């Protein structure tokens, strides 16, 4: 597995205290990305699956408050074969696992079988806007979302709120989500920030992207009207 960063985080990357592995490579090119160093498929440090498993086992004592291991990115599922292998090994050892994904992988239906807590970004509901800002089509994201809700899968949907990108469309998001079984799905809004701005090697093209408290409250009210459960972590 190619990993560009690893460390512990509490409650931000799944429940409890977690050992978080950032896997190298991403199939999307979001201009607001806070980990641009993880976009390229080159870079990072090579670890074997067994090395990752051994580190997780050594860290067991630190997995308090329901913690465990989280795989994020980049986009964790671009290394789907290695990811699937390590998830199976960690499950056999009784170690809680989570992934953060953009939801686009054709392998996600198989991967999710071995994931205890699944977090999935949903950057836009509109096909054209999604393509414009991520560089990829939305079809596979919607297909995976609809499949996962259809089987009753636990889902934690994260929506990055970016002014002039998607922050003016709460009804569009809520109307789409409300078409499907949402009994095991929670939603979280992630207001735009510039934590990764200084890590961009090229031009940082996002401007005037911060969202107001009023915009966030509007999203919460609209989602409540559609009986969509919103959480904060």
Buried (B, 14 or more C-beta within 10 A) or exposed (E): BBBBBBEBBBEEBBBBBBBBBBBBBBBBEBBBBBBBBBBEBEBBEEBEBEEBBEBBEEBEEEBEEBBBBBBBBBBBBBBBEBBBBBBBBBBEEEBBBBBBBBBBBEBBBEBBEBBBBBBBBBBBBBEEBBBEBBEBEBEBBBBBBEBBBEEEBBBBBBBBBBBEBBBEBBBBBBEBBEEBEBEBBBBBBBBBEEEBEEEBEEEBEBEEBBBEEEBBEBBBEBBEEBEBEBEEB
